[in-house]
Every structure is written in C-alpha cells, then in structure tokens.
Amino acid sequence: MLGFVFWAAVLPAAVQYSPDLLRAALNGDADSQYYLGWSYYNGEGILRDLREAVRWYSLAAEQGHTDAQNNLGWCYYRGDGVPKSENEAARWWRIAARKGNQHAQYNLGWCYDNGFGVPQNKVEAFRWYQESARSGNHNAQNNLGFCYYLGEGVDQNLEQAVKWWTLAAQQGNPNAMYNLGICYDNGYGTQQDHREAAKWYRLAAESGADHGLPEPGSIQTTVQPVQEEAVRPSLQTQYKEETVPPRQIPKIPSREDKEKPRTEESGKYDDLYEIGLKHYNGEGVPKNEAKALQWWLLAASEEDARAMYGLGSAYMSGRGTDKDEMEAIRWYLMSAESGYAKAQNTLGVCYKNGTGVEKDLGEAVKWYRLAAQQNYALAQSNLGICYAKGEGVERNDEEASFWFTLAEENGNESAREFRDTVDLKLSAQQRERVAERVKLWQAYSR
C-alpha cells in the first residue's frame, strides 16, 4: 500500500447548522455565511435547501471568501438553487482562482480544457492545472500529467507526465495510479517495469478505480470540477470529488514522434523563450502570437524570467490572448521576483500609474530601485524622476542627479536633459559628490 492516502481520518467533522452559526452569519461574518451555505447545501443540521445555500454562498462570496466563490461556481455548474449557467460558473471560479484557491484553479483549468463557459484553450487549461497542482491538488496533478502526456497546452514530455502522476498517486488518486501502471507497463517516460506496473494497477483497484484490465495506450483522467466542503477554521479543507468515464487514448506517440516537434520547430535554437519571441514577432516563422505564448508558458515553467515577463506583456496588451491587467501583474511579479530588471521596472510603472494594481508610489520606487541597482537605465531614470518630484520618496535633487547620471551613462539619452535641469539646483559641492558617487558606482558595478 502507499505510505498515505489522501484525506485521512485527521480531518475534522464538517460544521453543521446551529443558532449561533446563523446569528454570526446574519451579523455579516463571511466564514459563518459560508458554513451556513454549506449546511443548507448538504442538509447538515437543517433541512436541505439549495436556494438558501446559494444565498449564503453569495453573501460570503461577495466579501471575497474564496471557498464560497468556488462553491457558488459549483452551484451554477450544476444548476443547484440557481439556473444552470456555464458562464457564471467559470466567472466565479476565475475570481477564486486568481486569489489562489487551488480547487477553483483546478475547476477553471477544467473549464478551459473542455470549453465550459470559456473558449476552449489548452494553454490556459495547462496553466491553471499547473497552479493548482503546485498547491498539491491531486486532481490537478493527474490532469497536468495528462497535458504532458498528450502535449496539450505544453510541449509533450512523458517524463513530466510520470512525475505528476506519481505525485497524484502518492495522494491516493486512483486514476493517476492506473496511469502510472500504463507507463511502467509500456516504458512511457520511465524504465519499463512490469512488476511496478502490476503494483500500481493493484493499488488503483484497491483505491476504487474501476477501469478493468488496461487496454494498450489507455490513460485515465479525472476531468470533473470539485466542490469545497466546509470544515472548522484553520484546518485543512476537504472537498467532494466526482469523476466522469475515463478518457481513452488509442495510441501513444513514439519517442521519435515526441521529439519531432522540437527538432523541426526549434532547429538550432535551444532557448524556448527565443522560439516564442520569433513566433510573437514573426521572425523567420509565420507570426503566431498564441503559439508564442505556448512556448513562453513552457519556458516559464522552467523558471525563465524573460518568458514570465513576455506573458505579462501579452496579457497587458491583449496580444495572443484576452487582455487581463490583473493576470499581467501576476506574471510581471513572478518575473520581477526572479530578479529580471525589465519586469521590475515595468512593475514600478504599473504601481506609479495604478495599472492592474492600486496606485502606490512607494511600491513604484521599491521596484525602480531594484532594477536600477542592476544598471537598468530606464529604471535609473524613473528613480531619478521620483527623487526630483518627491513621488513615493522624499524629494532630493542630489539623489535625482545621481540616478539621472547613471541612466545617461547606461544609454538613456533623455536622462541628460533631466540631469541638467536638477543640476541647476545643486551647489558645486553637491555636484562633486554626485560625480564621486558615480565613479564609485561604476568601479564596483563592473
């Protein structure tokens, strides 16, 4: 048997309806509203009433309760207590997913995977499965493995498929166990091992899988949204799982087929970001912005900060995907936190102008400074402007002159005019100090 099985007995009993719970919900407590909605939905301690469930989920969801938002999406998905609506289901899942709710991320991935409430988009499906899988969601891990197995939304990679199915199987996901059996049986992404295959088939059966004897090339996937289940605060959240009949794959591509797209597509270019850039700009290949994003998503999954920045720019401009400033900020932030100066400067601009985030001049200065310290000329000029105007930092003409001088030295031509303007306000002694600081900076930054 596996070392552990998902949702062991350590989980607490579900919260039930009580007068105190109702009183707290009526007083506007979002957690209580969520628990009350769950009680009505499941008939826990009170007569089941789906309309009341929706009402309380909605009140909690409007306050930003992500579990309630996810469950409200579930109600719209099923038509429980509200008219069935694919668009509303996807909308609420998107709201919760963007706030980091792993089950909503899985559900949103499923929507993009199947064209439910949103245009079908395998790249977006992969992205949201990946977000959820990284948070430990075993259904998402199973489906992420499936994406890698087929090359849906990402470059095909059987080794990655095995990796994610292993993680899901270790949490007790029977479909992932079965999929691992198929891989070990046929040597897909791992060393062929019939004994290991038999082990995973047995574990899948013992965990409730009902797939019968495996057919050649058959891979199982769980592709149904999940609903949160209410639990007591501060403890791990349970959720309900439903499955649909397994998806059948008639034939697994050979390793030669697997490598072919990379060989023909990339040629001498090993840099996934650069491949995407060529598609984005139409350099040497037909221009295809959507395809560029697929390459960048793959590069970003390998921690390429340039690709993260490219994805942010695509979402900010609406090139190759729907315009989404919040999503752009998410990618800019990941890139900036990885140390990419261009992203740090761009994030500073977003905070300065309130684009996709609440305007915050202090945050703008923070990100400009991080990029400026890497000798990124535009950020040095922007930081100089902040000091010259006293935006997000105390006004300091000497400091402004210092950063404008560095920006000019690093190739920003407009910085010279800015520097000349502030230098008129400086004494000869201040200008000498700036010149000395610039020399020291250049000496230590080489």
LUMVEXKOL-113613 format. One record per atom (N, C-alpha, C, CB): x, y, z. Coordinates in pm, whole numbers, plus 50000, padded with zeros to 5 digits. Glycine has a CB too. Example, Ala and Ser with C-alpha at 12.3 -4.5 7.8 and 13.67 -1.06 7.14 Angstrom:
! residues 2
513194943150780;512304955050780;513204967050780;511314955350905;512854977550708;513674989450714;512905000350787;514084994050572;
This chain:
! residues 446
500844988050000;500005000050000;500885012550000;499055000050123;500295023749961;501015036349964;501255040550108;500235047149888;502225049650125;502545054350258;501405062050322;503755062950253;500615068950240;499455075750296;498395076950190;499845089750351;497195078950233;496055080350142;495435093950165;495015069050164;495075100650058;494535114150066;493295114550154;494215119449927;493135125450228;492005127750319;491905116850425;490695128550239;492945115850504;492955106150613;492035110750725;494385103950665;491965102550830;491005104950936;491325116951023;490905092851022;492445123750997;492795135251080;491885147151051;494245139251057;491105146650942;490255157950908;489105159251006;489725156550765;488705171551039;487645173551136;486275171051077;487705187651191;485295169751164;483925168351119;483455181451059;482995164051235;482535180650964;482045192650898;481215201150993;481205188850775;481265214250973;480455223451052;478985221351019;480865238151026;478115221751120;476685219951100;475935232551141;476165207751178;474705233351094;473835244551129;473625245251279;472495243451057;473625257451332;473285259651472;472785274051484;474515257051567;472035277151589;471575290951608;472745300851615;470745292051735;473845296851678;475005305751687;475605308351549;476065299751780;475625298051466;476145299651330;475275309251251;476225286051258;473955307851263;473025316751194;473205331051242;471575312251215;473345332851373;473495346151431;474755352951377;473535345451585;475835345551372;477095351251322;476985354651173;478255341451344;476305345951098;476125348550955;475285360950932;475475336450887;474235362651011;473375374450998;474125387251034;472145373051088;475135385851119;475945397351157;477045400351056;476565395151293;477085392450947;477995395550837;479315388250838;478265409650836;479495378350926;480745370850928;480825361650806;480865362651059;481825363850721;481905356650593;482095341650613;483055362150509;482935337650709;483125323350734;481805316750774;484175321250845;481065323350862;479785317750907;478795316950792;479205326051022;478795326950706;477905326650589;478245314850499;477995339850510;479555312650481;480005301350400;479585288150463;481525301650382;479825286450593;479455274050661;477945271850658;479955274150806;477185282750671;475735281550668;475275277250529;475065294950707;475895282850425;475585278550289;475875263850270;476365286750189;477015259450324;477355245250311;476355236550386;478765242750364;475905240950504;474925233350582;473635231750505;474655240150717;473165242650443;471945241850363;472145233050240;471495255950320;473315233850179;473555225950058;473545211050088;474895229949994;474125207250201;474275193050233;473245187850332;475635190650288;472375196750382;471385192350479;471995188150610;470585181050423;473045195150652;473735191950777;473125200050892;475255194650766;472325193650976;471725200251090;470495208251057;472715209151154;470075208050932;468915215650888;468415209550758;469245230750870;467135211950725;466565206550602;467315212250481;465065209950593;467655203650387;468415208050269;467605218150189;468785195950180;468255229250152;467595239950077;468655246349988;466925250550174;468645242749859;469695247349769;469625262349744;469605239949637;468425267949741;468315282449721;468925290149838;466845286549703;468675285249959;469295291550075;470805289850073;468715285750205;471245278250026;472685276050014;473315286449923;472975261949960;472685288649808;473195298549713;473185312449774;472365298349583;472125315649848;472025328949908;473195331550003;470695330549983;473505321850088;474575323850185;475955322850121;474465313650298;476105313950024;477365313549949;477615327149882;477345302349843;476555332849825;476685345549753;477125356749846;475365349249685;476525357249967;476895367650062;478365366450102;476005366950187;478815354150126;480225352050162;481135354950043;480445337850212;480695350649924;481505352649803;481715367449775;480845345949684;480665375549795;480785389849770;481775396449866;479425396549781;482025389849979;483015395150074;484425389850046;482605391550216;484545381949938;485865377149899;486255363649954;486875386849940;485295356150009;485575342850065;485765333149949;484405338150160;486985328449928;487285320849806;486625307049804;488775319149791;486475300649919;485785287749920;484315289449882;485905281050059;483715300349930;482325303249894;482225306449745;481765314949977;483195313749693;483205316849550;483305304049468;484365326249515;484165294949512;484305282249442;483005274349446;485445273949503;482365273649563;481125265949575;479965272449501;480765264249721;479975285749493;478945292649415;479105288949268;479035307949435;480355288249222;480595283549086;480065269549065;482085283949054;480245261049167;479725247249161;478205247149145;480135239449288;477525255849220;476065256549211;475615260449071;475505266449314;476315270249011;475975274148874;476315263048776;476705287048836;477385255848802;477785244648716;476715233748716;479135238848764;476175230848833;475185220148846;473745224948826;475305213748981;473525238148840;472155243048840;471475240248973;471355236748727;472245240449082;471705237849215;471295250949281;472745230349303;469985253249292;469495265249359;469505277649273;470295267749479;470075276649154;470105287649057;469995281648918;471415296249071;469555289548819;469565284248682;470985280448641;468975294648582;471135269248577;472455264648535;473075274848440;472355250748467;474335278248463;474995288348380;476485285348372;474765302548437;476935281448255;478365278648236;479195291348258;478615273048095;478685302548207;479445315048217;479615319448362;478755325948138;478535318348442;478615322248582;479525312848661;477225322648645;479455299948629;480335290448697;481795294048671;480055276048649;482125296248545;483505299548510;483915312948571;483675300048357;482975322448576;483295335648631;483685334748778;482105345148613;482895327548856;483205326448999;484465318349022;482035320149074;484685308048943;485915300448958;487125308848923;485875287848871;486975317448823;488095326148786;488435335748900;487775333948656;487395341448961;487625350749072;488375343949185;486285356349124;487925331949224;488575324749334;489955319749293;487715312949378;490105315549168;491385310349121;492465321049125;491265304848979;492095333149087;493075344049087;493535347649228;492495356249019;492725343949326;493105346549465;493825334649527;491865349849548;494095324349446;494925313349493;494185301149543;495775318049598;492855300449526;492125288649571;492425276949479;490585291449576;493085266749533;493595255949447;492485248149379;494445246549529;491325246549445;490255238949384;489565246949273;489235234749490;489445260049293;488925268549187;489885269049069;488655282749240;491185268749097;492175268348989;492005255648907;493605269249045;491815244448976;491565231848905;490295232948821;491455220149004;489225238148881;487955239148810;488065248148687;486865244348903;488795259248702;488965268348589;489795261648480;489645281448635;490795254048520;491555246348421;490665236748346;492685238748488;489775230148419;488825220848356;487935228248257;487955213848463;487505240548292;486675248448201;487405251248070;486255261748267;488655255748081;489435258447960;489725245647883;490735265647996;489915234747954;490195221947891;489025217447805;490515211247996;487805220147852;486605214847788;485745225447721;485795207547888;486175238147722;485375248647662;484075250847736;485085245347518;484115250147869;482915251647952;482865265948006;482905241248068;481985274247950;481835287947996;482915297347949;481815288048143;483915292047881;485005299947824;485405293347692;486235300947922;486035300747601;486535294147480;487565283647516;487145304547382;487505272147451;488475261647480;489895266747453;488185248947397;490775264647548;492135269747537;493045260547618;492245284547587;493745251747549;494565241747616;495745247947691;495075231547516;496235259247641;497335266047710;496875271147846;497885277747624;495685277447847;495135282347974;494785270748066;493895290947948;494275259848008;493965248048090;495225243148160;493355236748003;496295241848083;497565237448141;498015246948252;498655236548033;497905259948227;498385269748324;497655268448457;498215283848269;496325266948452;495575266348578;495715252748645;494095269248552;495815242048566;496125229048627;497465229948700;496155217748519;498425236448637;499755237448697;499715245348828;500725244048599;498975256448829;498855264348951;498285255849064;497965276748928;497215248649033;496565240349134;497445228649176;495225235049081;498095222549077;498955211049107;500095214849198;499505205048977;500665226449178;501775230949262;501335233149407;502365243849207;500025235449426;499485236849561;499115223449622;498275245949561;499315212649546;499085199249599;497775192849562;499175199649743;496995198849471;495705193149433;495935180749346;494845203649357;495495169149395;495825156749325;495065155249194;495545144849414;493845160549185;493135160149057;493885168348952;491695165449073;494365180148993;495115188548900;496435181948862;495385202348962;497075175448957;498315168348927;498075157448824;498925162349054;496955150248838;496625139848742;496385145748603;495385132048788;495605156648597;495305162648467;496515169548407;494165172548481;497395174948493;498625180848442;499495170148378;499405187948556;499545158548441;500255147348380;499675143848244;500205135248470;498355144548235;497695141648108;498075151748001;496175141448127;498185164748041;498605175147945;499995172047891;498585189048012;500905168447980;502265165047937;502265152347851;503185163248058;501405143047884;501345130447811;500935132747665;500355120847878;499935141147645;499445143647509;500105155647442;497955145847512;500795164047520;501305176447463;500195186447442;502015173647333;499245187047534;498135196547523;498435208947606;496795189947569;498655220247538;498955232647607;500385234047651;498075233947724;501195223847621;502595223747661;503315213747571;502765220047814;504615215347559;505395205947480;505295192047543;506875210447470;505085181847461;504925168347515;506175163947590;504615158347401;505955157947707;507075153747791;506595142247878;507625165547878;506915130047837;506415118347908;507025117148048;506705105647829;508275121748063;508895121248196;508135130248293;510375125448188;507715142048246;506935150948331;505565144948362;506765164748264;504995137948266;503715131348290;503845121348405;503215124248163;504905113448400;505135103548506;505355110648640;506365094648472;506095121548638;506365129048762;505065133348829;507235141348733;504155139548751;502915144848811;501955133648847;502245154548715;501915123048768;501055111748805;501565105048933;500995101448690;502875104948950;503425099249073;502995107449194;504965098549065;503075120849182;502655129449293;501185127549325;502925144049259;500355126449221;498925124449243;498645110749303;498145126149113;499345100749253;499145087149303;499535085949449;499955077149219;500575093149488;501015092749628;499995098949722;502345099949642;499055106549665;497965112049744;496695103549733;497665126349701;496805092249667;495675083049662;494775084549542;494875084549783;495185091949440;494345093649321;494355080849238;494835105749236;493225073749229;493235060649162;493505061549012;491915053849184;493035072348947;493305073648804;494795075448777;492515085548746;495455083448862;496895085348847;497645072248871;497405096248944;497175064348968;497785051248991;497675042548866;497115044149111;496495042648807;496275034648686;497165039548573;494795035248644;497265052948559;498105058648454;499565054748472;497965073848453;500035054648597;501405050348624;501595035748583;501745052148773;500585027548610;500665013648567;500855012548418;499415006148609;500095020448342;500225020648196;501655024548156;499195030348132;502185035148222;503515040048187;504595029548215;503835052848264;504545023448333;505535013148366;505355000748277;505425009148514;504124997748241;503844986148157;504474987748019;502344984048144;504455000147967;504895002547830;506205010247818;503835009947757;506765014447932;508005022147926;507805036247877;509005015247838;506655042247910;506375056047869;506935065647974;504845058147850;507995072647941;508555082648031;509305076948149;507475091348081;509495063948152;510205057448261;510715043948213;509305055848386;511555037748293;512055024448257;510905014448262;513205020148353;510805005948160;509744995848160;509944986348278;509734987948027;508854984048352;508944975848472;507564969648496;509424984248597;507374957248452;506064950948462;505664948548608;506064937748386;506634946048693;506314943948834;505784956948896;507554938948912;506424968148864;505964981148914;504594984448856;506984992148878;504384980948729;503084983148667;501994975448741;503114978948519;502274962848772;501284954648843;500964960648979;501814940248859;501994966249044;501774972349175;500794983949165;503094977149235;500974992449064;500105004149052;498705000349006;500715014148955;498594990248921;497254985448884;496514980549008;497354974148778;497234973049093;496604967649213;496174978849307;497564957949286;497054988649327;496734999949414;495555007849360;497935008949431;495495009349228;494365016449167;493065009149197;494565017849015;493084995949182;491884988049208;491484988849355;492104973449167;492464988049444;492194988649588;491685002449630;493444985049667;492015012749551;491585026349582;490245029949518;492625036349538;489645020249451;488305022649397;488245024749249;487725034149462;489375023849179;489335025249033;488605013348973;490765026448975;487805015948871;487035005348808;487265005748658;485515006648841;488525004148621;488885005348479;488974991848409;490205012648466;488874981148486;489044968048424;490494965948385;488124966648303;490724956148299;492084953748252;492494964948159;492194940048180;493724969648169;494164980748085;494224977047938;495524985548130;493774986447855;493904984747712;495174991847668;492654990247636;495814987147562;497044993647518;496835008547494;497564987047390;497675016647559;497615031047537;496495038047608;497495033747393;495745031447696;494625038147762;495115045547885;493525028047801;494775058147892;495165066448005;493905072648063;496195077547962;493815072548195;492615077348262;492825091548311;492235068048378;491805099648305;491895113148357;490625116948431;492155123048244;490785124048540;489645129348614;489425143648566;489895128848768;488275146448508;488065159648449;486735165448493;488135158848297;486415164448618;485165170048668;485465179948780;484225158748719;484785191448782;485055201148888;484775195449026;484225213448866;485365201849125;485195197449263;484595208849345;486535192849324;483925204949452;483285214649540;483965214349676;481785211649555;484135226049735;484675226749870;483665221149970;485045241149906;484195215450075;483365210650185;483745218450309;483535195250206;482775223550382;483075232150496;483755224350607;481805238650548;484755230450666;485415224550782;485635235550886;486775217750742;486085231751001;486335241651105;487525250451064;486605234751242;487545262951108;488605272251067;489995267051101;488395285651133;490955271151020;492395269151038;492855254851013;492795273151176;491935245750976;492335232150946;492175229550797;491515222151027;492775218650753;492805215450610;491385214050554;493605202750586;491185218950434;489865218850371;489635205850295;489715230650277;488455200350314;488045188750237;487315193350111;487135179250321;487115184550018;486255187849906;485685175049849;487005195749798;484565176449780;483925164949717;484505162949578;482405166849711;484605150649539;485175147249408;484175138849330;486505139649424;483995142249205;483185134049116;484005131148992;481845141149079;483755119848930;484505116148811;483575113348696;485385103948838;484115113948576;483375110248455;484075098248396;483285122248352;483465091448301;484135079948240;485525083648189;483295074348124;486485074848206;487855078048169;488015080848020;488775066848209;488965089447990;489275093047854;490205082547796;489905107147845;489945078047675;490745067447614;491715073247512;489845056847549;492925068647513;493925072647415;494235060647329;495225078047485;493955061247200;494155049447116;495625045747096;493535051646984;496505055847098;497905052947066;498795063447130;498145052346912;499835058747195;500825068047249;501855070747141;501485062347378;502185083547113;503205086247012;504535080147052;503365101246990;505305076246953;506625070646980;507555081647027;507195063646855;508705077747081;509665087747126;510145096347008;510865080947194;510235090146888;510635098046771;509575108546741;510845088846649;508285104746751;507215114446730;507275125346835;505835107446732;507585121146957;507635130547068;508695141347045;507925123147199;509855137346993;510935146846974;510775155046847;512235139646971;509955150446754;509875156746623;509485171446626;508905149246538;508445175446702;508095189546702;509235198446748;506895191846790;509975194146850;511085202346899;512175203146794;511645196747030;512465192146727;513535191946628;513215201046510;513785177746579;511995199946458;511615207946343;511345222446381;510395202046275;510765224346500;510345237646539;511525246246579;509355236846653;512385240546665;513415248746725;514695249146643;513705243846862;514935238846562;516165238646483;517375240346572;516135249546378;518155250746545;519385252846623;519125260646752;520405260246539;517865264946772;517575273146890;517155264247007;516465283346858;517915264647112;517595256847231;516825265247332;518865251347294;516755278447311;516135287547405;514635288347379;516775301447396;513825282947469;512375282647450;511805296747441;511695274947563;512345305747521;511875319547515;512115325647378;512555328047623;513295323447322;513625329047191;512745323147082;515105326547159;512415310347094;511495304246997;510155311347003;511315289047025;509655313547124;508395320647140;508465334747084;508005321147285;509595341447106;509755355147059;509695355846907;511075361047108;510265345946841;510225345646694;508785344046645;511105334246640;508015335546711;506595334146674;505825347046705;505965322246748;506175353446816;505465365546858;505655376946758;505935369846998;506885377946705;507215388946614;507215384846467;508555394546649;507045371746440;507065367046302;508445367746241;506125375146219;509465364346318;510845364746269;511275350846223;511795369946380;511285348846091;511705336046035;510635325346036;512875331046109;509515328146099;508375318946103;507105327346089;508345310346236;505995321146046;504745328846040;504385334446178;503595319945988;503955346846181;503605353046308;502415345946371;503285368046289;502575341646495;501505334346565;501675337246715;501565318746536;500965347746761;501145352046900;500665341646999;500405365146923;499575334746966;499055324447057;500065313147073;497715318947005;500715309446962;501725298846970;502935303547049;502155294446829;503255316447037;504365322047115;504105320447264;504575336847080;502865322847304;502535321847446;502695307547495;501105326647472;502425297847408;502595283947448;504065280947477;502055274447338;504945286147391;506385284247414;506825291447542;507205289347294;506305303547561;506695311047680;506175304447808;506175325447671;504985298747799;504465291847917;505355279947953;503025287047892;505815273047850;506735261947874;508045266947935;507015254247743;508565277947880;509805283747933;509605288648076;510295295247844;508445294648102;508155299748237;508095288448338;506845307548239;507605276748293;507545265248384;508935260448421;506745253748319;509935264648343;511335261548372;512035273648435;512075257248244;511225282648493;511715294148570;512445304448484;512645289348679;512075305948356;512675316048270;511955329348295;512585311948119;512635338748359;512015351448397;511645359748275;512955359348487;512395358448166;512065365848043;510725361447989;513165363947936;510475348347994;509205343047945;508055347748033;509245327747940;508285348048164;507265353148255;506925367648219;507735352248403;507975375448191;507745389448152;506985390148020;509095396848140;507355381647924;506655381547796;505185378347812;507295371547703;504865368747899;503465365347925;502735377247987;503365353048016;503415384148079;502805395948139;502505406648035;503705401648246;503445408847944;503245418947839;502115414947745;504535420947760;501995401847717;500925397147630;499565399547693;501095382247598;499445396547821;498165398847890;497885413847904;498185392248029;498915421747922;498705436147937;498225442447806;499985442947984;498735437547693;498385443247563;497235435947494;499585443147473;496945423747540;495895415847474;496375409747344;494685424447447;497665407447331;498205401147210;498355386147232;499585407447173;497635378347153;497705363847164;496795358047269;499095359647191;496115366747343;495205362247448;494295373947484;495985357147574;493305371547568;492435382447612;493225391947701;491195376847687;492945404847689;493615414647774;493165412647918;493315429047727;494115412348010;493805409648150;494925415948234;493675394248178;494675427948283;495715435248356;496125428148485;495245449248387;495165422048554;495495415048678;496405403148651;494215410448750;496115396048542;496945384548507;498335389248463;496275376248395;498365400648394;499655406348354;500515409348476;499445419148271;499885415348577;500625418548700;501165405848765;499725426148799;500375395248764;500805382748825;502095377648761;499695372048813;502155378248628;503355373548557;504515383348575;503055371648408;504225396448570;505285406248594;505905404048732;504725420748583;505045401348831;505545399648967;506435387348978;504365398449065;506025376348915;506855364348918;508215366948854;506145352648847;508185374048741;509435377148672;510305386448756;509145383448535;509675396648813;510415406448894;511015399949017;509505417948935;510265391149080;510775384349200;511905374549166;509645376849271;511985370849037;513095362448992;514335370748960;512685354448869;514205384148973;515355392848954;515475399148817;516565385348981;514435397848732;514515403248596;514265418248600;513485396148501;515295426148567;515245440648583;514145447148500;516575446648547;513955442448378;512935448348292;511555446948354;512965441748153;511295435348415;510005433148481;509895441848605;509825418348518;510985443348678;510965451748798;510615466148761;512315451248870;511215471248654;510915484848610;509465486048565;511845488948497;508995476248488;507615476648439;506625476048555;507355465148341;506935467848654;506065466948772;506035480448844;506555455848867;507175487148848;507215500548906;506305510148832;508625505848906;506315509548699;505445518148618;503975515148648;505735516148468;503645502248663;502265498348692;501815504148826;502115483048693;502675503448927;502325509049058;502245524349052;503355504749164;503075530548971;503045545148960;501745549848897;504235550148877;501275542448795;500075546648721;498795539948769;500265543848576;498915530048858;497725522748901;497165513748793;496655532448945;498035507548717;497625498648608;497625484248656;498555500348486;496445478448673;496335464548718;496535462648867;497315456248646;496945473348935;497135473249080;496705486749134;498635470049119;496505487249265;496205500149328;497445509049322;495725498149474;497245521649287;498365530849275;499115531849407;497885544849230;500435530449401;501255530549522;502655535349483;501305516249589;502925548149506;504195553949464;505375548049542;504175569049482;505125544149667;506185537749744;506615524549683;505735535549887;505625516549638;505935503949571;506645506449439;504655495749548;506235517149369;506885520449243;508375522949266;506225532949178;508685530849368;510085533849400;510845521049434;510175543749517;510205512349511;510855499649550;511295491749428;509895491149636;510395490349329;510715482149212;511675489349118;509435478449137;511545502749104;512515510249025;513925508249082;512145525249021;514015508949215;515325508049278;515975494349253;515205510649429;515175483649264;515715470249242;516265468849100;514635459649267;515545474449002;516015473848863;517205483148842;514885477448766;517145495048904;518225504848888;519535499348943;517865517948959;519455491849051;520665486149110;521305475649021;520345480149246;520565471148919;521125461948819;521585469448695;520085451348781;521685482948706;522115491548596;521135491648480;523475487148547;519855489748509;518835490848404;518535505748387;517525482648440;518935511248273;518955525748254;517585532148270;519505528948118;516555526148213;515225532148221;514755533048366;514225524148137;515045522848445;514665523048586;515455533648661;514875509248650;516735535348626;517545545748690;516965559548661;519005544948642;516525561648537;515905574348502;514585576248577;515665575148351;513785565548584;512505566348654;512695569148803;511715553448636;513725562948861;514015565349002;514455579849023;515095555549053;515235584948928;515635599048934;514445608348931;516575602248820;513465605248847;512255613448840;511525613448974;511315608348728;511465601649038;510795600749168;511475609849270;510805586149220;512815609949272;513535618649366;513365633349328;515025614949369;513325636249199;513195650149155;511815655849188;513435651149005;510795647349184;509425651949210;508945649049351;508485645549111;509715640949424;509255637049557;508075627649551;508905649149637;508075618449456;506975608949439;507355595449499;506605607449289;506715591949611;507005579149675;508255579249759;507105568549574;508945590649761;510185592049836;510375607049863;511415585949758;511145610449965;511385624549994;512185630949881;512135626050129;511775642949842;512445649749731;513915652049764;511755663249699;514785649049664;516225650249685;516875652149549;516805637549759;517215664649517;517765667749385;519135661449363;517865682749366;519915660349470;521235654149457;521105639349422;522055655949588;520175632649488;519935618449458;519385616949317;518955612249561;518515626249276;517965625749141;519075627149038;516905636849121;520005636549061;521115638548969;521965626048957;521975650349014;522205619449070;522995607149070;522365596648979;523135601649213;521075594248994;520425583848914;520285587948768;519055580648972;520045600748742;519985605248603;521345603548534;519525620048595;522415606348608;523755604948551;524045590348516;524825610248649;523705581348607;523905567148579;523075562848458;523535558648702;521835567548451;520965563848339;521565568548207;519565569848357;522105580748207;522725585948085;523945577548048;523125600748102;524775574248147;525965566148123;525595552448066;526765564448251;524425547548102;523975534348055;523115535147930;523205527448165;523075546947866;522455547947734;521095554347726;522355534847680;520565559547837;519265566247833;519475580947800;518505564547968;519195584647676;519515598047628;518675608847695;519335598847479;517415605847724;516545616047783;516975619647925;515105611447783;517745610947988;518175613548126;519095625748134;518885601248183;519825628848025;520735640248028;519965653248052;521515641147896;518855654847982;518045666947998;517505667948141;516865667147897;517055656548195;516565656548333;517685660448430;515995642648369;518875654848406;520005657648496;520395672348490;521215648948460;520445677748367;520815691848353;519845700948428;520865695748205;518575697148428;517565705248496;517785705248647;516165700148463;517995693348706;518165692848852;519535698148893;517985678448903;520535696948806;521875701648842;521905716748863;522885697848734;520975723948799;520895738448819;520565741948963;519855744448725;519965732449034;519565734849173;520635730449273;518265727449203;521715724449223;522745719149311;523905728849327;523255705849258;524535728249441;525755735949463;526925728649399;526015738149616;528055735549387;529245729249329;529665717249413;530395739449318;529555718349544;529935707349633;529025695249611;529875711849780;527725697749592;526785686749568;527095679849436;525345691849568;527425687949333;527735681849203;528995673349212;527905692849096;529975677849291;531195670049310;530895656749380;532225678049391;530005657249478;529645644949548;528975635049453;528715647949667;528105640249367;527435631649269;528455625149177;526405639649187;529415633149128;530425627849037;531255616949105;531345639248988;531595619149233;532385609249306;531585596349326;532835614849442;530295597749358;529445585849377;529315577949247;528055589949427;529205585149135;529085578449005;530345570448975;528815588648893;531525576249004;532775569048981;532845556349065;533975578049012;532465557649192;532485545949280;531515535249231;532145550149423;530325539549190;529325530149140;529865522449020;528015537549101;530445529948926;530955523548804;532095514048836;531415534248704;532905517448934;534025508848970;533555495749031;534955516049068;532515496449114;532055484449184;531045476349104;531445488249315;530455482549002;529425475248925;529995468148804;528335484648882;531285469648779;531895462848664;532065448048692;533245469148630;
